[in-house]
Amino acid sequence: MSGAMAADARPILEGLRDRSILDIPIVDAHHHLWDLKAGHYPTKQDQYDTKFFLGDYRKICRDYLATDYAADLAGFDIRGTVHIQAARAQNEQVQETQWLHEVHARFGLPSAVVGHVIFIQPDCAEVLEGHARFPLMRGIRSRPVTSPGPGQSAAGQLGTMQDHRWLRNFALLEKHGMSWDMRIPYWHLAEGAEVARAFPGIPMVVNHTGLPLDRSEEGLAIWRRGLEALADCPNVVIKISELGLPHGKWDIPSNARVVREAAAIFGPDRIIFASNLPVASLSTDFGGIVSVMLEGLKDAPRETLEKFFHRNAARFYRIALDV
């Protein structure tokens, strides 16, 4: 990166030091950026996903750049961010990581990068080698094949968490010192725990609170059992994020309950705050996200809130903090 670009690094994060709403620094451990001119993003440009779990997402099928993201964070003290792969085209997986390093050099964010590979793609090993060459790379988010819903099984099919080809390439994460961002629906969490037990040397983080999309007592019971199985694995932590429900529903009482129960299952040292912007903007804004987290953790001591909002993320994603 040229000296000219490096010289203007970190202007955005230095401008996000407002503690008027929350007197605790924040590391946002899950957000996305995309420039539809710089890369190809099929689900945003030419393959609209009618089955997206939150429903109609067309309003975010536009550029979402570092400056847009920073504007959404205004009013808070942001000390670091983690970019999670944003569904860039399969033949541009490493290019996304390269682009994010260019963004970091100019704007000072993201602080860490979680890239993408499909564990059954033929060039998986080569793509992982490509990602590993970049200093901000920390891990991979790769969704296994899952079933359509609870009570249905896809076990053993190509690309599932039981597929020997998937598992063989998944094991390469340990070679590169990479973590796995585990984005699976709540009815597969127990299977995720089986993977965690099989690979104790790979750090794993449950994405989006385990996606408890069914807030009925029966649905939440399945979700809790899955989280409890994952919490029994010392190499697993959880991001409490994306509490939105289909069609823009933002159910504050139910969301606060989910936050409270997830935090109780994993404990104060293994819970991580994240926004999932800009996807979360389908339901609420950054202030709304923080507010419901605080409601769910209203009885937690300040030490727990500090761990949740920045310390645990910094440890898991190896981010140096100036707090």
N, C-alpha and C positions, 0 to 999 in steps of 0.2 A: 504494500500500500504506500502511496506517495506521501512525502512529508507534508504536502499541502492538505491532503485529506486528514492525515493524522493530527495536524495542528488544531483542527476544530472539533476534536473528539470530546465527548462528554458534555456538550452544552445542554442537552435535554434533561438528563438526570440531575444536573446541578440546579436546574430551574424547578425541580419538583421536590421542594423541601418544606412544604406547608403542613404544619401539625395542628391547624386550627380545628379540624374535625376529629382526627385521631392522633393522640400524642405517642405514637409508636411508629418507628420506621417499617417499611413494607418491602419485601421481595415478592414480586408477582411471579409465581413459579409456573405459570401456564398461560401463554398468549400466542397470538399468531400475527404475522405480517405477510402481506403479499403485494406485489406490483405486477399487474396483469400485462404490462408491456415488457417486463424483464424476464418473464418466464411463462410457462403454460400450466394453467391450473384447470384441469378438465371439468371438475364438478362446478366450477364457477363460470366457465366460459362456454362449454359445449356439451356437457353431460349432466344437466340439472338432476339432482338426486331427489326424486319424489318420495323416497322413503326415509329422508333425513329425520333423525329422532326428535327434533324440535319443531318440525313442520316446515313451513315456507321460509326459506332463508334468502330469497332473492334480493332483499335490501342490503345484504352484505356482499353481493357479487360485484364488487367494485374495488378499486385500489384501497388498501389499508396499510398506510406507511408509518414510519416511526413518528412522524409529526402528528398524524391522526391519533395514534395510540397515546402519545404524550398528552394531547388535548383531553383525552378521555380520563387521564389520571390526575388532572389538575385538582388541587385541594388536598393532596396527600404527600407524604414524605416517602418517595420511592428511591430505594437504594440499589436495586438490582432487578433484573427480569430474566426469565427463561423462555426462549422461543421453542415452541413445539411444532414439529413438521406440519405443513399447511396444505397437504394434498397436492403438491406440485407433481407434474407428470413423472412417471416411473423412470423415463430416460434422463431426467434432470434432478435426480435425488441428490447427488453430490454438488451439482450446481446451486441448489438451494442453500446448502451449507456455505459454499463460497460467497454467494450473494449476501448472506447474513453477516459474514465477517466483514464485508465491505460496508454494510449498514452500521455495524459496530464501530468500525474505524471512523466513520463520519459522525455518528450520533451518540456513541457510548452505550448503546444497547443493541441487542440483548447482551446479558452478562454470560449466558451459557446457551448452548444449542442442543436440542434433541432432534436428531435427523430421522430419516425414513429409509427402510428397506423392507421388502417382503421376504420373509424367511424361506420361501420356496422358489424365489426367482433364481434363474440359472446363474446369474452373476452376483449372487448375494455376498460371497466372500470378498470379491473385488470392490463392491460398493462399500462394504464396511471398511476395507483398507483405505478407500478414498476419503470417507468421513474422518477416519482416525488421524489423518494428516493435519487436521485443523485444530488449533489450540483451544477453542471454545467448545468443541464437541464433548458432550458428556454421556449421551445415550441414544437409544432408538425407541421410537414409538412405532409399533407395527401391530396391526389388528389381526388376530387369528380369525379363521372362519368360525362363525358361531351359528347357533340354531335360531329360528325365528322367534322363539319365546319359551317361557318356562314350561317344563313338561315335555319338551321336544329335544331331541338329541342329534348332534352332528358328530359325535365322538368318533375319532378315527378317520374321518374323511380327509382328503387332501387339504392341507393348510390349517387343520385344527391343532389344538394344543396336545393332541395325542399322536399326530402324524410324525413318523420317525424322521422324515426329511425336514420338517419344520423344526423339530427338536435339535437335529444335528447342526443346523445353521444358527439356531438360537444360542447354542453353546459357545459360539464364537464371540459373543459379547464379553465373556470373561477374559478371553485373550486380549481384548482391546481395552479392558477396564471400563466398559460401558454398562450403564444401567438400562433397565427396560421400563418404559412408561406403559403400564398395563391398562389399556382401554378396552374393557369387555363389559357386557351387560350384567346386571345383578344376578341373573340365573346361571352365569358361568363363573362366578367368583370362587366357588369351591374348587373348580377345575384349575383356576389360576393358582390357588394355594398348592395344588399338586405340583405344578411347575416350580413354584417357589421352593418347595421342599426338595425337589430334584436338583435344583441349581442354587445351593446356598451361597455360592461365591458371587452371584450376580445380584446387585442391589435392584430392587423393584419398587415402583410406586404406583399405587392404584390411582387411576385417573377419575376425575369427576365424581368423587365420593362413591364410586361403585355403581353409578347410574341407577339410583332408586326411582325409576320412572313410575312404578306402580305404588302409590301411597296408601293402598288398602292395607289392613292389618296383615292379610295373607302375603301380599307382596313384600311388605317391610320385614316380615319374619324370614322370608327367603333371603332377602338382602342382608339382614343381620347375621344369619348363619354363615353366609359367605364371607362377610367381613371378619367374623370371629375366627374362621379357619385361616384367613390371611394374617390376622394379627398374631396367630400362634407361630408365624414364620419370622424369625428375627431379621431377615433381610428385606422385609416389606414395610413400607410406610404408606401413608395415604394423603392425597391432595383433596382437600375439601373445596370443591369447586363445582361449577355448572349445576346449579340447583333448579334451573329452568325446566318447565314441563312443556309438552307440545302446545303449539298455537299461542305462544307468548305468555302462558300462564306462569305467574310468579306468586306462589302460595306461601306467604310469610310464616304463618304458624307451622305449616308442614315442613318448610325449609329449615326453620330454627330447630325443629325436633330432629331432623336428619343430621344437622350439624352437631347437636348435643350428643346424639347416640353414637355417631361415628367417632367423635372425640373421646367418648368414654371407652369405646372398644379398643382404640389404639393407644390412648394415653398421651400425655403432653409432649413427649419427646418424639412422637412419630406422626404428627399432624402438620400439614403444610397448607398455607393459604395460596389460592390461585384464582385468577379472574375468568379465564377463557375468553377474553376479548379478542376479536370483536364479536364472536359468536354469542356471547352472553348478552350482547346488546339487543338481541331478539326478545329478551325478557325484561331487562332492567339496565341500570348503568352502574359504574364502578362504585359510586356511593351506596347504591342499593345493595350491592354484593357485600360490601364491608358492614353495612348496617345489620344484615341478617346474620352474618357471622358473629357479630358482637351480641346479638340477641341470643343466639344458640349457646354462646360461651359467657353469658352474663354473670355466672357465678365463678368464673375462672380467675385465679390471681394474675397479677400483671406479668409475673414470670412466665406463666403458660401462654399468655397472649403474645409476649415477645418471641417465644419459641415458635408459636404458630405463624405469626405475621412475617418473621424474617430469619430467625436463627436456624430453624430446622431445614428450611430450603437452602440456606447458604451451606450448611453442612452436607446435605445430600448431593447438591449440584456443584459443590466445591467452588463457591463464590466468595471472594475476599470482600468483607464489608468494612466500611469506614464508620461504624457505629460502636 
